[in-house]
């Protein structure tokens, strides 16, 4: 038996904005949900673009100084 886990990322400033990530065929789907507006948007990234996005995000995270 396996458990199904659904990760939801909540916006730092607005609690009614969240995102989640899904694997669809050979693409990474990033879903942004605007609960107050009842609106959902999505972007699909191929593997190469997702890798570049992850590297860029890591670079920006490293720039944050606590």
N, C-alpha and C positions, 0 to 999 in steps of 0.2 A: 504494500500500500504506500502511495506517495502523497505528500501534502502539496496542495496548490497554494503558492504564495503570491500575492499581488502587492507590489510595492507602489506606493503613491508618494510623490514628492510635493510638498506644500510650499507655496510661495512665502518667502521670508517676510514680506510686507502685508500681503493680502491673503487671508485664510481661505477666501473663496476661489483662489486660482491654484490649480494643482496640475501635475503632469505625471505621466507614466510612460514606460518604454515597453514595446512589444516587438517580437521577431515575426515578421510577415514575409513569407517566402525567403528570399535572400536579401531582404532589406531590414533595417532598423527603423521602426516607426516610433516617433516621439509625439505623444498626444498632449496637448495643452487644453485643459478644461476650465472655462470661465463660468463657474456655477451661477453667479449673480445674473449674468447675461444669457444663461442657458445656451452657451455656444462652445463648440469644440473645434479645435484646429489641429492639424497633424502635418508633420514633415517626414518624408521617407529619405533615409540615407543609405547609399550603397556601402559596402564594407570599407572601401578605401576612404570615402568621405567621413564615415563614422570614426575611423582610426585617426584621421587628421583632426576631427572635432574633439576627440578625447584628449589628444596631445595638446591642443590649444587650450582646452579647459584646464588641464593639469598645470600648464604654464601660468595661466591666470590665477589659479588657486595658490600657486607658490608665491605669487606677488602679494597676496594678502598677508599683512603682518598683524598679528594679534597683540 
